[in-house]
Amino acid sequence: MEEIDDVMIERVVERLTALADANRIRILMKLRAGPCTIGVLAEHMGLAQPSISKHIAVLKRAGLVLVRRDGTQAFCSAADPAVYELCGIVCDGVVRHLRKEQDALADVLAAAPTGNVRKLKRRKV
């Protein structure tokens, strides 16, 4: 990646901050199937409409969601499909990290004397 200036860094931080919320990720995953209304999102997620609207506003400011009004309905859709690529990259990284942790724990358990393994299991290490 080429060097980026401070303004661009701030925009990147804004976008990543918008993604740093479980409900916003859930909203984006729901929108992956296609546009839907704030009401449908609220019902699907079990959250109040004002809460969904606030999350949508954050995602919209970051350029991740588009909102189209039709009368009293607000239809939301993903504005940048690259967000799903980013989520895939992050998910793959999480899986790699968990596998490394799992392998390290397996090595510790394999090397520990039998009596100590029981103590480790009880302590939920």
PyMOL commands that place a pseudoatom at each C-alpha (Angstrom):
pseudoatom trace, name=CA, resn=MET, resi=1, chain=A, elem=C, hetatm=0, pos=[0.000, 0.000, 0.000]
pseudoatom trace, name=CA, resn=GLU, resi=2, chain=A, elem=C, hetatm=0, pos=[1.318, 3.439, -0.850]
pseudoatom trace, name=CA, resn=GLU, resi=3, chain=A, elem=C, hetatm=0, pos=[1.908, 5.990, 1.876]
pseudoatom trace, name=CA, resn=ILE, resi=4, chain=A, elem=C, hetatm=0, pos=[-1.237, 7.844, 2.899]
pseudoatom trace, name=CA, resn=ASP, resi=5, chain=A, elem=C, hetatm=0, pos=[-1.684, 11.273, 4.410]
pseudoatom trace, name=CA, resn=ASP, resi=6, chain=A, elem=C, hetatm=0, pos=[-3.217, 12.137, 7.784]
pseudoatom trace, name=CA, resn=VAL, resi=7, chain=A, elem=C, hetatm=0, pos=[-6.611, 13.004, 6.294]
pseudoatom trace, name=CA, resn=MET, resi=8, chain=A, elem=C, hetatm=0, pos=[-6.870, 9.579, 4.691]
pseudoatom trace, name=CA, resn=ILE, resi=9, chain=A, elem=C, hetatm=0, pos=[-5.713, 7.904, 7.899]
pseudoatom trace, name=CA, resn=GLU, resi=10, chain=A, elem=C, hetatm=0, pos=[-8.546, 9.635, 9.761]
pseudoatom trace, name=CA, resn=ARG, resi=11, chain=A, elem=C, hetatm=0, pos=[-11.053, 8.399, 7.158]
pseudoatom trace, name=CA, resn=VAL, resi=12, chain=A, elem=C, hetatm=0, pos=[-9.730, 4.858, 7.513]
pseudoatom trace, name=CA, resn=VAL, resi=13, chain=A, elem=C, hetatm=0, pos=[-10.042, 5.115, 11.300]
pseudoatom trace, name=CA, resn=GLU, resi=14, chain=A, elem=C, hetatm=0, pos=[-13.620, 6.367, 10.925]
pseudoatom trace, name=CA, resn=ARG, resi=15, chain=A, elem=C, hetatm=0, pos=[-14.518, 3.388, 8.747]
pseudoatom trace, name=CA, resn=LEU, resi=16, chain=A, elem=C, hetatm=0, pos=[-12.845, 0.858, 11.028]
pseudoatom trace, name=CA, resn=THR, resi=17, chain=A, elem=C, hetatm=0, pos=[-14.480, 2.460, 14.072]
pseudoatom trace, name=CA, resn=ALA, resi=18, chain=A, elem=C, hetatm=0, pos=[-17.867, 2.110, 12.383]
pseudoatom trace, name=CA, resn=LEU, resi=19, chain=A, elem=C, hetatm=0, pos=[-17.153, -1.602, 12.027]
pseudoatom trace, name=CA, resn=ALA, resi=20, chain=A, elem=C, hetatm=0, pos=[-16.066, -1.981, 15.656]
pseudoatom trace, name=CA, resn=ASP, resi=21, chain=A, elem=C, hetatm=0, pos=[-19.545, -2.827, 16.913]
pseudoatom trace, name=CA, resn=ALA, resi=22, chain=A, elem=C, hetatm=0, pos=[-21.197, -6.249, 16.887]
pseudoatom trace, name=CA, resn=ASN, resi=23, chain=A, elem=C, hetatm=0, pos=[-24.639, -4.860, 16.015]
pseudoatom trace, name=CA, resn=ARG, resi=24, chain=A, elem=C, hetatm=0, pos=[-23.256, -2.937, 13.039]
pseudoatom trace, name=CA, resn=ILE, resi=25, chain=A, elem=C, hetatm=0, pos=[-21.560, -6.066, 11.732]
pseudoatom trace, name=CA, resn=ARG, resi=26, chain=A, elem=C, hetatm=0, pos=[-24.870, -7.923, 12.159]
pseudoatom trace, name=CA, resn=ILE, resi=27, chain=A, elem=C, hetatm=0, pos=[-26.653, -5.172, 10.233]
pseudoatom trace, name=CA, resn=LEU, resi=28, chain=A, elem=C, hetatm=0, pos=[-24.147, -5.418, 7.393]
pseudoatom trace, name=CA, resn=MET, resi=29, chain=A, elem=C, hetatm=0, pos=[-24.493, -9.206, 7.295]
pseudoatom trace, name=CA, resn=LYS, resi=30, chain=A, elem=C, hetatm=0, pos=[-28.281, -8.852, 7.049]
pseudoatom trace, name=CA, resn=LEU, resi=31, chain=A, elem=C, hetatm=0, pos=[-27.881, -6.269, 4.268]
pseudoatom trace, name=CA, resn=ARG, resi=32, chain=A, elem=C, hetatm=0, pos=[-25.655, -8.673, 2.372]
pseudoatom trace, name=CA, resn=ALA, resi=33, chain=A, elem=C, hetatm=0, pos=[-28.835, -10.536, 1.363]
pseudoatom trace, name=CA, resn=GLY, resi=34, chain=A, elem=C, hetatm=0, pos=[-30.266, -7.305, -0.052]
pseudoatom trace, name=CA, resn=PRO, resi=35, chain=A, elem=C, hetatm=0, pos=[-31.847, -4.020, 0.978]
pseudoatom trace, name=CA, resn=CYS, resi=36, chain=A, elem=C, hetatm=0, pos=[-34.269, -3.925, 3.872]
pseudoatom trace, name=CA, resn=THR, resi=37, chain=A, elem=C, hetatm=0, pos=[-36.042, -1.400, 6.036]
pseudoatom trace, name=CA, resn=ILE, resi=38, chain=A, elem=C, hetatm=0, pos=[-35.027, -0.201, 9.477]
pseudoatom trace, name=CA, resn=GLY, resi=39, chain=A, elem=C, hetatm=0, pos=[-38.141, -1.931, 10.809]
pseudoatom trace, name=CA, resn=VAL, resi=40, chain=A, elem=C, hetatm=0, pos=[-37.098, -5.271, 9.320]
pseudoatom trace, name=CA, resn=LEU, resi=41, chain=A, elem=C, hetatm=0, pos=[-33.588, -4.849, 10.721]
pseudoatom trace, name=CA, resn=ALA, resi=42, chain=A, elem=C, hetatm=0, pos=[-35.009, -4.006, 14.165]
pseudoatom trace, name=CA, resn=GLU, resi=43, chain=A, elem=C, hetatm=0, pos=[-37.277, -7.050, 14.132]
pseudoatom trace, name=CA, resn=HIS, resi=44, chain=A, elem=C, hetatm=0, pos=[-34.545, -9.357, 12.827]
pseudoatom trace, name=CA, resn=MET, resi=45, chain=A, elem=C, hetatm=0, pos=[-32.051, -8.192, 15.461]
pseudoatom trace, name=CA, resn=GLY, resi=46, chain=A, elem=C, hetatm=0, pos=[-34.440, -7.742, 18.357]
pseudoatom trace, name=CA, resn=LEU, resi=47, chain=A, elem=C, hetatm=0, pos=[-33.447, -4.102, 18.830]
pseudoatom trace, name=CA, resn=ALA, resi=48, chain=A, elem=C, hetatm=0, pos=[-35.509, -0.926, 18.955]
pseudoatom trace, name=CA, resn=GLN, resi=49, chain=A, elem=C, hetatm=0, pos=[-35.842, 1.062, 15.727]
pseudoatom trace, name=CA, resn=PRO, resi=50, chain=A, elem=C, hetatm=0, pos=[-34.115, 4.146, 17.205]
pseudoatom trace, name=CA, resn=SER, resi=51, chain=A, elem=C, hetatm=0, pos=[-31.109, 1.984, 18.082]
pseudoatom trace, name=CA, resn=ILE, resi=52, chain=A, elem=C, hetatm=0, pos=[-30.962, 0.569, 14.544]
pseudoatom trace, name=CA, resn=SER, resi=53, chain=A, elem=C, hetatm=0, pos=[-31.301, 4.104, 13.138]
pseudoatom trace, name=CA, resn=LYS, resi=54, chain=A, elem=C, hetatm=0, pos=[-28.284, 5.261, 15.175]
pseudoatom trace, name=CA, resn=HIS, resi=55, chain=A, elem=C, hetatm=0, pos=[-26.197, 2.331, 13.956]
pseudoatom trace, name=CA, resn=ILE, resi=56, chain=A, elem=C, hetatm=0, pos=[-27.288, 2.982, 10.368]
pseudoatom trace, name=CA, resn=ALA, resi=57, chain=A, elem=C, hetatm=0, pos=[-26.284, 6.656, 10.731]
pseudoatom trace, name=CA, resn=VAL, resi=58, chain=A, elem=C, hetatm=0, pos=[-22.769, 5.643, 11.817]
pseudoatom trace, name=CA, resn=LEU, resi=59, chain=A, elem=C, hetatm=0, pos=[-22.448, 3.197, 8.927]
pseudoatom trace, name=CA, resn=LYS, resi=60, chain=A, elem=C, hetatm=0, pos=[-23.800, 5.791, 6.494]
pseudoatom trace, name=CA, resn=ARG, resi=61, chain=A, elem=C, hetatm=0, pos=[-21.325, 8.460, 7.677]
pseudoatom trace, name=CA, resn=ALA, resi=62, chain=A, elem=C, hetatm=0, pos=[-18.511, 5.955, 7.098]
pseudoatom trace, name=CA, resn=GLY, resi=63, chain=A, elem=C, hetatm=0, pos=[-19.753, 5.301, 3.553]
pseudoatom trace, name=CA, resn=LEU, resi=64, chain=A, elem=C, hetatm=0, pos=[-20.736, 1.714, 4.249]
pseudoatom trace, name=CA, resn=VAL, resi=65, chain=A, elem=C, hetatm=0, pos=[-24.530, 1.976, 3.974]
pseudoatom trace, name=CA, resn=LEU, resi=66, chain=A, elem=C, hetatm=0, pos=[-26.920, 3.801, 1.661]
pseudoatom trace, name=CA, resn=VAL, resi=67, chain=A, elem=C, hetatm=0, pos=[-30.375, 4.874, 2.824]
pseudoatom trace, name=CA, resn=ARG, resi=68, chain=A, elem=C, hetatm=0, pos=[-33.199, 5.442, 0.346]
pseudoatom trace, name=CA, resn=ARG, resi=69, chain=A, elem=C, hetatm=0, pos=[-36.433, 6.940, 1.589]
pseudoatom trace, name=CA, resn=ASP, resi=70, chain=A, elem=C, hetatm=0, pos=[-39.792, 5.878, 0.213]
pseudoatom trace, name=CA, resn=GLY, resi=71, chain=A, elem=C, hetatm=0, pos=[-42.533, 7.690, 2.120]
pseudoatom trace, name=CA, resn=THR, resi=72, chain=A, elem=C, hetatm=0, pos=[-42.130, 6.794, 5.778]
pseudoatom trace, name=CA, resn=GLN, resi=73, chain=A, elem=C, hetatm=0, pos=[-39.914, 3.792, 5.017]
pseudoatom trace, name=CA, resn=ALA, resi=74, chain=A, elem=C, hetatm=0, pos=[-36.118, 3.945, 4.992]
pseudoatom trace, name=CA, resn=PHE, resi=75, chain=A, elem=C, hetatm=0, pos=[-34.554, 1.222, 2.849]
pseudoatom trace, name=CA, resn=CYS, resi=76, chain=A, elem=C, hetatm=0, pos=[-30.954, 0.411, 3.710]
pseudoatom trace, name=CA, resn=SER, resi=77, chain=A, elem=C, hetatm=0, pos=[-28.389, -1.315, 1.545]
pseudoatom trace, name=CA, resn=ALA, resi=78, chain=A, elem=C, hetatm=0, pos=[-24.656, -1.894, 1.534]
pseudoatom trace, name=CA, resn=ALA, resi=79, chain=A, elem=C, hetatm=0, pos=[-22.859, 1.003, -0.158]
pseudoatom trace, name=CA, resn=ASP, resi=80, chain=A, elem=C, hetatm=0, pos=[-19.491, -0.658, -0.557]
pseudoatom trace, name=CA, resn=PRO, resi=81, chain=A, elem=C, hetatm=0, pos=[-19.409, -4.405, -1.231]
pseudoatom trace, name=CA, resn=ALA, resi=82, chain=A, elem=C, hetatm=0, pos=[-15.692, -4.384, -0.349]
pseudoatom trace, name=CA, resn=VAL, resi=83, chain=A, elem=C, hetatm=0, pos=[-16.783, -4.345, 3.298]
pseudoatom trace, name=CA, resn=TYR, resi=84, chain=A, elem=C, hetatm=0, pos=[-17.653, -8.032, 2.907]
pseudoatom trace, name=CA, resn=GLU, resi=85, chain=A, elem=C, hetatm=0, pos=[-14.160, -8.748, 1.593]
pseudoatom trace, name=CA, resn=LEU, resi=86, chain=A, elem=C, hetatm=0, pos=[-12.755, -6.934, 4.617]
pseudoatom trace, name=CA, resn=CYS, resi=87, chain=A, elem=C, hetatm=0, pos=[-14.967, -8.969, 6.953]
pseudoatom trace, name=CA, resn=GLY, resi=88, chain=A, elem=C, hetatm=0, pos=[-13.776, -12.146, 5.239]
pseudoatom trace, name=CA, resn=ILE, resi=89, chain=A, elem=C, hetatm=0, pos=[-10.134, -11.149, 5.690]
pseudoatom trace, name=CA, resn=VAL, resi=90, chain=A, elem=C, hetatm=0, pos=[-10.711, -10.374, 9.371]
pseudoatom trace, name=CA, resn=CYS, resi=91, chain=A, elem=C, hetatm=0, pos=[-12.641, -13.630, 9.916]
pseudoatom trace, name=CA, resn=ASP, resi=92, chain=A, elem=C, hetatm=0, pos=[-9.844, -15.616, 8.270]
pseudoatom trace, name=CA, resn=GLY, resi=93, chain=A, elem=C, hetatm=0, pos=[-7.346, -13.890, 10.570]
pseudoatom trace, name=CA, resn=VAL, resi=94, chain=A, elem=C, hetatm=0, pos=[-9.451, -14.728, 13.624]
pseudoatom trace, name=CA, resn=VAL, resi=95, chain=A, elem=C, hetatm=0, pos=[-9.561, -18.390, 12.584]
pseudoatom trace, name=CA, resn=ARG, resi=96, chain=A, elem=C, hetatm=0, pos=[-5.769, -18.470, 12.087]
pseudoatom trace, name=CA, resn=HIS, resi=97, chain=A, elem=C, hetatm=0, pos=[-5.252, -16.848, 15.496]
pseudoatom trace, name=CA, resn=LEU, resi=98, chain=A, elem=C, hetatm=0, pos=[-7.599, -19.289, 17.241]
pseudoatom trace, name=CA, resn=ARG, resi=99, chain=A, elem=C, hetatm=0, pos=[-5.871, -22.253, 15.588]
pseudoatom trace, name=CA, resn=LYS, resi=100, chain=A, elem=C, hetatm=0, pos=[-2.475, -21.008, 16.817]
pseudoatom trace, name=CA, resn=GLU, resi=101, chain=A, elem=C, hetatm=0, pos=[-3.871, -20.609, 20.338]
pseudoatom trace, name=CA, resn=GLN, resi=102, chain=A, elem=C, hetatm=0, pos=[-5.428, -24.068, 20.162]
pseudoatom trace, name=CA, resn=ASP, resi=103, chain=A, elem=C, hetatm=0, pos=[-2.144, -25.595, 18.949]
pseudoatom trace, name=CA, resn=ALA, resi=104, chain=A, elem=C, hetatm=0, pos=[-0.199, -23.844, 21.714]
pseudoatom trace, name=CA, resn=LEU, resi=105, chain=A, elem=C, hetatm=0, pos=[-2.640, -25.093, 24.343]
pseudoatom trace, name=CA, resn=ALA, resi=106, chain=A, elem=C, hetatm=0, pos=[-2.434, -28.615, 22.929]
pseudoatom trace, name=CA, resn=ASP, resi=107, chain=A, elem=C, hetatm=0, pos=[1.378, -28.442, 23.177]
pseudoatom trace, name=CA, resn=VAL, resi=108, chain=A, elem=C, hetatm=0, pos=[1.161, -27.310, 26.815]
pseudoatom trace, name=CA, resn=LEU, resi=109, chain=A, elem=C, hetatm=0, pos=[-1.288, -30.064, 27.685]
pseudoatom trace, name=CA, resn=ALA, resi=110, chain=A, elem=C, hetatm=0, pos=[0.795, -32.701, 25.880]
pseudoatom trace, name=CA, resn=ALA, resi=111, chain=A, elem=C, hetatm=0, pos=[3.953, -31.669, 27.738]
pseudoatom trace, name=CA, resn=ALA, resi=112, chain=A, elem=C, hetatm=0, pos=[2.338, -31.412, 31.182]
pseudoatom trace, name=CA, resn=PRO, resi=113, chain=A, elem=C, hetatm=0, pos=[2.466, -34.340, 33.592]
pseudoatom trace, name=CA, resn=THR, resi=114, chain=A, elem=C, hetatm=0, pos=[-0.925, -36.046, 33.928]
pseudoatom trace, name=CA, resn=GLY, resi=115, chain=A, elem=C, hetatm=0, pos=[-1.642, -34.694, 37.420]
pseudoatom trace, name=CA, resn=ASN, resi=116, chain=A, elem=C, hetatm=0, pos=[-0.988, -31.135, 36.288]
pseudoatom trace, name=CA, resn=VAL, resi=117, chain=A, elem=C, hetatm=0, pos=[-3.331, -31.484, 33.315]
pseudoatom trace, name=CA, resn=ARG, resi=118, chain=A, elem=C, hetatm=0, pos=[-6.225, -32.138, 35.679]
pseudoatom trace, name=CA, resn=LYS, resi=119, chain=A, elem=C, hetatm=0, pos=[-5.343, -28.980, 37.617]
pseudoatom trace, name=CA, resn=LEU, resi=120, chain=A, elem=C, hetatm=0, pos=[-5.154, -26.989, 34.378]
pseudoatom trace, name=CA, resn=LYS, resi=121, chain=A, elem=C, hetatm=0, pos=[-8.543, -28.246, 33.259]
pseudoatom trace, name=CA, resn=ARG, resi=122, chain=A, elem=C, hetatm=0, pos=[-10.133, -27.387, 36.599]
pseudoatom trace, name=CA, resn=ARG, resi=123, chain=A, elem=C, hetatm=0, pos=[-8.687, -23.880, 36.478]
pseudoatom trace, name=CA, resn=LYS, resi=124, chain=A, elem=C, hetatm=0, pos=[-10.093, -23.455, 32.939]
pseudoatom trace, name=CA, resn=VAL, resi=125, chain=A, elem=C, hetatm=0, pos=[-6.851, -22.234, 31.419]
for i in range(1, 125): cmd.bond("trace and resi %d" % i, "trace and resi %d" % (i + 1))
show_as sticks, trace
zoom trace
